C-alpha cells in the first residue's frame, strides 16, 4: 500500500533549514522536515499548509516541488513523500501536534 505524504522545506534568512523532531511513529525521535499524510480530497499544497500550521505554528505559501522520495514503512506500507518549498507568511514558530521539538 502506498501512502501519499508531503513535506515543507523552509529556510530562514541565514539559510538554516527548519526541522522538527518527530513525536510519533513511524519516525519518532528522528529529525525531518515538517509534513505528513495528504488527507482524502486534499491537494498537496493544502496538506503542506495544514501540516506546517499543525507542526510548527507557521502559515506558509507553498512553492514548487523540490523532490520526491519513497520510504518503506511497516507491514508493506510505502510512504511516498513529496517535498515542496514553503515560505512563512505568518504565525509564530512553536512545536506542536506531531513535533516533539523544532
ZABA-908819 format. One record per residue: residue in one letter; x negated, y negated, z negated of N, C-alpha, C, O in turn. Coordinates in steps of 0.2 Angstrom, whole numbers, always signed. Layout:
BEGIN
R  resn  neast  nnorth    nup  caeast  canorth   caup  ceast  cnorth    cup  oeast  onorth    oup
R     a      X       Y      Z       X        Y      Z      X       Y      Z      X       Y      Z
...
//
This chain:
BEGIN
R  resn  neast  nnorth    nup  caeast  canorth   caup  ceast  cnorth    cup  oeast  onorth    oup
R     x     -4      +6     +0      +0       +0     +0     -4      -6     +0     -9      -7     -4
R     x     -3     -11     +4      -6      -17     +4     -2     -23     +1     +4     -23     +2
R     x     -6     -27     -3      -3      -32     -7     -6     -39     -4    -12     -40     -5
R     x     -2     -43     -2      -5      -50     +1     -6     -55     -5     -1     -56     -9
R     x    -12     -57     -5     -14      -62    -11    -17     -68     -7    -19     -68     -2
R     x    -17     -74    -11     -20      -80     -9    -25     -82    -15    -24     -81    -20
R     x    -30     -87    -13     -34      -90    -17    -35     -97    -15    -34     -99     -9
R     x    -36    -102    -20     -38     -109    -18    -45    -110    -20    -47    -110    -26
R     x    -48    -113    -15     -55     -115    -16    -56    -122    -17    -54    -126    -12
R     x    -58    -124    -23     -58     -131    -25    -65    -133    -27    -68    -129    -31
R     x    -68    -138    -24     -74     -141    -26    -73    -148    -29    -69    -152    -26
R     x    -77    -150    -34     -77     -157    -36    -82    -161    -33    -85    -159    -28
R     x    -83    -167    -35     -87     -172    -31    -94    -170    -31    -98    -172    -27
R     x    -96    -166    -36    -103     -164    -37   -104    -157    -33   -110    -155    -33
R     x    -99    -155    -30    -100     -148    -26    -99    -142    -30    -99    -137    -27
R     x    -97    -143    -36     -96     -137    -41    -89    -134    -39    -84    -137    -37
R     x    -89    -127    -39     -83     -123    -37    -79    -121    -43    -82    -119    -48
R     x    -73    -122    -43     -68     -121    -48    -67    -113    -48    -64    -111    -44
R     x    -68    -110    -54     -67     -103    -55    -63    -102    -62    -63    -107    -66
R     x    -59     -97    -62     -56      -95    -68    -58     -88    -70    -60     -84    -66
R     x    -58     -87    -77     -59      -81    -80    -52     -77    -80    -48     -79    -84
R     x    -52     -72    -77     -45      -68    -76    -44     -65    -83    -48     -62    -87
R     x    -37     -66    -85     -35      -64    -91    -31     -57    -91    -29     -54    -96
R     x    -29     -55    -85     -25      -49    -84    -28     -44    -79    -32     -47    -75
R     x    -27     -38    -79     -29      -33    -74    -26     -36    -67    -21     -39    -67
R     x    -29     -34    -61     -34      -29    -61    -41     -32    -62    -46     -28    -62
R     x    -42     -38    -63     -49      -41    -64    -50     -44    -70    -54     -49    -71
R     x    -47     -42    -76     -48      -45    -82    -55     -46    -84    -59     -41    -84
R     x    -57     -52    -87     -63      -54    -89    -68     -56    -83    -74     -58    -85
R     x    -66     -55    -77     -70      -57    -71    -69     -64    -69    -63     -67    -70
R     x    -74     -68    -66     -73      -74    -64    -71     -74    -57    -74     -70    -53
R     x    -66     -78    -54     -64      -78    -47    -61     -85    -46    -60     -89    -50
R     x    -60     -86    -39     -56      -92    -38    -49     -91    -40    -46     -86    -40
R     x    -45     -97    -42     -38      -96    -44    -34     -93    -38    -35     -95    -32
R     x    -29     -89    -40     -25      -86    -35    -21     -80    -37    -21     -79    -43
R     x    -17     -77    -33     -13      -72    -35     -9     -69    -29    -10     -71    -23
R     x     -4     -65    -31      +1      -62    -26     +5     -67    -22     +7     -72    -26
R     x     +7     -66    -16     +12      -70    -12    +18     -67    -14    +19     -61    -13
R     x    +23     -71    -16     +30      -68    -18    +34     -67    -11    +32     -70     -6
R     x    +39     -63    -11     +43      -61     -6    +46     -68     -3    +49     -72     -7
R     x    +45     -69     +4     +48      -75     +7    +44     -81     +6    +46     -87     +8
R     x    +38     -81     +2     +34      -87     +1    +29     -87     +6    +26     -82     +8
R     x    +27     -93     +8     +21      -94    +13    +15     -94     +9    +15     -95     +3
R     x     +9     -93    +13      +3      -93     +9     +2    -100     +6     +0    -100     +0
R     x     +3    -105     +9      +2     -112     +7     +6    -113     +0     +4    -116     -5
R     x    +13    -111     +0     +17     -112     -6    +14    -107    -11    +14    -110    -17
R     x    +11    -101    -10      +8      -97    -15     +2    -100    -18     +1    -100    -24
R     x     -2    -103    -14      -8     -107    -16     -6    -112    -21     -9    -113    -26
R     x     -1    -117    -19      +1     -122    -23     +4    -120    -30     +2    -122    -35
R     x     +8    -114    -30     +11     -111    -36     +5    -109    -40     +5    -110    -46
R     x     +1    -104    -37      -4     -101    -41     -9    -106    -44    -11    -106    -50
R     x    -11    -111    -41     -16     -116    -43    -12    -120    -49    -16    -121    -54
R     x     -6    -122    -49      -2     -125    -54     -2    -121    -60     -3    -123    -66
R     x     +0    -114    -59      +0     -110    -65     -6    -108    -68     -6    -108    -74
R     x    -12    -107    -64     -18     -105    -67    -23    -111    -69    -27    -110    -73
R     x    -22    -117    -66     -27     -122    -68    -23    -129    -70    -27    -133    -72
R     x    -17    -129    -69     -13     -136    -71    -14    -141    -65    -11    -146    -66
R     x    -17    -139    -60     -18     -144    -54    -13    -143    -49    -11    -138    -47
R     x    -11    -149    -46      -7     -149    -40    -12    -150    -34    -16    -154    -35
R     x    -11    -146    -29     -16     -146    -23    -12    -147    -17     -7    -145    -16
R     x    -16    -150    -12     -14     -150     -5    -18    -144     -2    -24    -144     -3
R     x    -15    -140     +2     -18     -134     +5    -21    -135    +12    -18    -138    +16
R     x    -28    -134    +12     -31     -135    +19    -32    -128    +23    -27    -124    +22
R     x    -37    -128    +27     -37     -122    +31    -39    -116    +28    -42    -116    +22
R     x    -38    -110    +31     -40     -103    +29    -48    -103    +29    -51    -105    +34
R     x    -51    -101    +24     -58     -100    +24    -61     -93    +25    -66     -92    +29
R     x    -57     -88    +23     -59      -82    +24    -54     -77    +21    -50     -79    +17
R     x    -54     -70    +23     -50      -65    +21    -54     -59    +19    -59     -58    +22
R     x    -53     -56    +13     -56      -50    +11    -51     -45     +8    -46     -47     +5
R     x    -53     -39     +9     -49      -33     +6    -52     -31     +0    -58     -29     +0
R     x    -49     -30     -6     -51      -27    -12    -47     -21    -14    -41     -22    -15
R     x    -50     -16    -15     -47      -10    -17    -45     -10    -24    -48     -13    -29
R     x    -39      -8    -26     -36       -8    -32    -35      -1    -34    -36      +4    -31
R     x    -31      +1    -40     -30       +7    -42    -24     +10    -38    -20      +6    -35
R     x    -23     +17    -38     -18      +20    -35    -17     +19    -28    -11     +18    -25
R     x    -22     +18    -24     -21      +17    -17    -19     +10    -15    -18      +9     -9
R     x    -19      +5    -19     -17       -2    -18    -23      -5    -15    -29      -5    -17
R     x    -22      -9    -10     -27      -14     -7    -25     -21     -7    -19     -22     -5
R     x    -28     -25    -11     -27      -32    -11    -30     -36     -5    -36     -36     -5
R     x    -26     -39     -1     -28      -42     +5    -28     -50     +3    -22     -53     +2
R     x    -34     -53     +2     -34      -59     -1    -36     -64     +4    -41     -64     +8
R     x    -32     -69     +5     -33      -75    +10    -35     -81     +6    -30     -84     +2
R     x    -41     -84     +7     -43      -89     +3    -43     -96     +7    -45     -96    +13
R     x    -40    -101     +4     -39     -107     +8    -42    -113     +4    -43    -113     -2
R     x    -45    -118     +8     -47     -124     +5    -41    -127     +1    -36    -127     +4
R     x    -43    -130     -4     -37     -134     -8    -40    -140    -11    -46    -140    -14
R     x    -37    -146    -11     -39     -152    -13    -34    -155    -19    -28    -155    -18
R     x    -37    -156    -25     -32     -158    -30    -29    -165    -28    -33    -169    -26
R     x    -23    -166    -30     -19     -172    -28    -15    -174    -35    -12    -179    -35
R     x    -16    -170    -40     -13     -172    -46    -14    -167    -52    -17    -162    -50
R     x    -10    -168    -57     -11     -163    -63    -17    -164    -67    -21    -168    -66
R     x    -17    -160    -72     -23     -160    -77    -26    -153    -78    -22    -148    -79
R     x    -32    -153    -77     -36     -146    -77    -35    -143    -84    -37    -146    -89
R     x    -32    -137    -84     -32     -133    -90    -31    -126    -88    -27    -124    -83
R     x    -34    -121    -93     -32     -114    -91    -25    -112    -93    -23    -115    -98
R     x    -22    -108    -89     -15     -107    -91    -13    -100    -87    -17     -98    -83
R     x     -8     -97    -89      -5      -91    -85    -10     -86    -86    -12     -83    -91
R     x    -13     -83    -80     -17      -78    -80    -24     -80    -81    -29     -75    -83
R     x    -26     -86    -82     -33      -88    -83    -34     -88    -91    -31     -91    -95
R     x    -40     -85    -92     -42      -85    -99    -47     -90   -101    -47     -92   -106
R     x    -50     -93    -95     -54      -99    -96    -55    -102    -89    -53     -99    -84
R     x    -58    -108    -89     -60     -111    -82    -66    -115    -83    -68    -119    -79
//
